[in-house]
Amino acid sequence: MPLGRCSGPVPRCVATTHDPRTGVRDHATLRGIVAYRDPIEAPDGELVKAPFGVYATVERPGTVRVGDAARPG
């Protein structure tokens, strides 16, 4: 039985381009991600232009250790 399930890519939002203390835009994070990663298609068919993570849910709490087997589901 799996410990968790990934349901799709997470698009980055503009909040990552602002300093969390001041709210001032200070970095072109999204431009960097778009330049580094190609867009991908989400399971629902939507194109994710700045993928940098996945949505996931815990199905069974447990411990994951370095060296444990993992595979995409």
Helices and strands as residue ranges (DSSP letters): E 4-11, G 14-17, H 29-36, E 40-41, E 47-48, E 51-58
